[in-house]
Amino acid sequence: MALARASAPARARPRSRARARGTPRARGTRRDDLLELQRAFEFVDQATGTRVRRARDDDVRACVDVIVDAFSETEDAKPRAYVLRYVIGLTSREDPEEVALAATDGTSGEVIGFITVSITSRTRPVEGDSRMAPPSDAAYVGNACVRRDRRRRGTGRALVRAAERLTTEMGGCDCWLHVRAGEDAAVGLYRESGYVEVERERVFRLAGLFGGKAPSPRVLMRKELRSDGSCNFML
C-alpha cells in the first residue's frame, strides 16, 4: 500500500537563491580541491561502527553485488552489466560532479552499502517531468542500498548521514532525492532523517488495469542542511 502523503508537504521549491560566493576561484583549481576532498573523505557512524568512504576500484565487485541484489525485485532493477559499467565509471574517472560512497563494516572492512552524490544535473538522467527535477546545482542523493544481511541495523542511516556530511564539506546546503512511495522502509528512513516531500509523481490512473502491476509513484524529497545562504559548489 502506498504511503500516505505527509500532512503538510512543501509544495514550493524552498531553494535559497542568494548565495555568498566570496572570491571566485579558477575552475580547474576548484575541481581539483573537490576531488581531493572526496578522496580523503571518511565518515564513521559511532552507533554502528560503519565506515563510509569514497568507493575504490577494488570495491567494484562488492558494490555491484549489493546494488543488483538490493534492486532486483523493484521497478528500478537494472541488468548486472549496466550496473557494472556504471560503478566502474564512478570509481575510475576523475569527475568531482558525481561520487560513489561505499559503507564498510568497521571490523571486517567488507562493503555493506552503497550511495551516490551528484552535484550537477549533468551527471543525472534527464528528468521527463520537470516537476520532479531537483535544482540543477543542488546535491542529489541516489542509488542508496544496503546488503540484505545488514539491513535494519543503522547502515542506511549511516549512508544518508555520510552523504549529507560530504555535501556540506563540498559547499552544499541541501540534499534532494527520489524514493518510491510504496517503499515504506525507505520513505520512513528519509522522513525520520529530516527529509520533506516536495513533489509526487503523477501516475496514469489506468496503469495496471489490463495486467501487470501499477507503478509506484516517485516522491521528490529535500532536506535543508544549513540555512546561511552560502551554498555553492563553485564548479
N, C-alpha and C positions, 0 to 999 in steps of 0.2 A: 504494500500500500504506500502510495506517495506521501511523503512527509508534508504536513500542513505548512502553509506559508507562515513566516514569522508574523507576529501580531502587528508589528509596526515596521514593515520593511522600508528601507531607504530607497525611494524611487529615483531620486535625482543622483547624479554622479557627484559626490562630495569631494571634488578634487581641487586642491589649492593651486591657483594659477600664479600667485605672486611668490616668486622664489628669490631668495638671496643668493645670487650666483657667485659673488666675490670676483676675484681676478681671474679672467679666462686663462686657460692653460692650453698648450698645444695638444691637438687631438691624439697624436701618437703617444705623447707622454702620458696622458690620462689613461689610454687603453693599456699601456704597459703597467701602470700603477694598479689598475683593476685586476689584471692577470696575476700580478704578484700577490695581491691581497687574497685572491681566490686560491692560489696555490698554497698559501700559508694558513688558510682558514681551518680552524678546528673548533667544534662545539662539543662540550661534554655535558650530558644530562646527568645531574647529580642524583636524581631519583632512581634512575635505571642503570647508570654506568655506561649508557650508549654513547659512542663517539661518532660524530658526523663530520666528514671532511670531503674535500673535492674527490670525485671518483677518478681513479687512475687506470692506466692501460691494463694492469693486472687484475682489475676488478670487473672487467667487461663480462666475462662468462657468468660470474655470480650475479651481477646486476641484471643481465638478460634473463637468467633463470627466475629471479624474483619478479620481474616485470611481466614476463609471459604467463607465469603461473597466477599472479595476482589478478590479471585482467582476462584470463582465459574464458571465464563464464560471464563476461559482461558485454555490454554493447560496444565497448571501446577496445575489444580484443584486436590484436594485430598479429600477422604471421611472424614467426621467430626471425626469419631473415630480415624482415623490415626493422624489427626491434634491434637486432644485432648491428645493422648498418647505422642506425640512429645513435646507439650508445658508443660505438667506435668513433663516430664523428665527433661526439661531445668530448670524449676523453683524449682524442688525438689532435684536434685542431686548436689553434691559439686564437680563440674568439671570446672576448670577455662578455659579449652580449647575451650568452646563454651558458650556464654552468650546471653540471650534474653533481649532486652530492650523494655520497654513499654513507649509510648508517652501518656501523660495525659493532659487534659485541665487544664490550670493554675488556673481556678476559681472553677470548679466543681470537678476536680480530676478524671473524667471519662477517661477510656482508649480510645484513639482515633487513635492509631497507634502502629505498631509492627515492629521490625527488629532484626536480629541476627548477631553476630560477632563471627567467629571461627578463632582460631589462629594456628591450625594444621590440616593437611589433615585427621587425624584420626577421626575427628568429621563430615566429609563431605561424601556424597555418592561417590562411586568410579566413576571416570570420564572415560567413554569409549573411548573418543577421547583425546589422550594425548595433542594435540594442544590446547584444550580448558581447560586444567587444570591449575589453578593458582599455584604458588610455594607452596610447602608443608608447609613451615614455614612462610607464609605471612598471613596477616589478610584478611579474606574473608567475605564480607557482603552479607547477604541473607534474603529472606522472607520479604522484605520491603513492607509494605502495610498500607493504611490509611482508616479509616472509611469513608463510602461514603459521609456522610453529612459534612465531614471536609476536603474534597479534594479541591485543588486549593486555599488553604489558607496558605500555607507555612509549613504545618505539615510534608510533605515528606522531604522537605529540612532540617527541624529541625532534623528529624530522621537520615539523612545521616551525618549531621554535628556532631551529638552526637556519632555516630558510629566511626567517624574519631577521635574525641576527645578521646574516650575511647582507641582506638588503639594506639595513641601516648602516652597516660598515661601508657599503659601496656608495652611500649617499641618498638612498631612497627613503620615503616617509610613509609608504603604504604598500600593501600586498593585495593582489587580486587573484581569484581562482575560479574555476568552474567545477561543479560537482553535480552528479545525477541526483535528482530529487528523491529517487527511490532507494538510494544508498544511505539508509538510516544511520549506520555507524559513522560513515564519513561526514555526513551533514552534522551529526551530533558533535563530532570532534571539532569541526570548524566553528560551530556556534559556541561551544564551550571555550574555544581559544580566542573568541572575540570577533569573529567574522560576522558581518551582517549581510542580508540579502539585498542586492541592488536591482536585479532583474531576473525574470524567469522566462525561459524559452516557451514560445507558443507551439503547441503540438497539434497537428491536424486532428480534428475531432473523430474522424472515421478510421484513424490509424488502428490497425489490429482487428477491425470488424470482419474482414474477409480472410482470416487466417493469419497466423503469426502473432507475435506479442507486440502490443502497443509500446512505442519507445518511451522511455522515462525522460522527461524534460530536464535540460541542464539548468542549473541555477548559478548565476554570477554573484560572487560574494567579494566583500572587501573588508580589510582591517586597517585602520589607521595606526601606524607605529609611532608617529610623533606629529605634533601639530605646530611646529615652529615655522613652517612655510619655507624651509631651506632645502627641500628635497631636490636633488639634481645629480644625475649620474655623470653629467658633463662629457658625454661621448661626442 
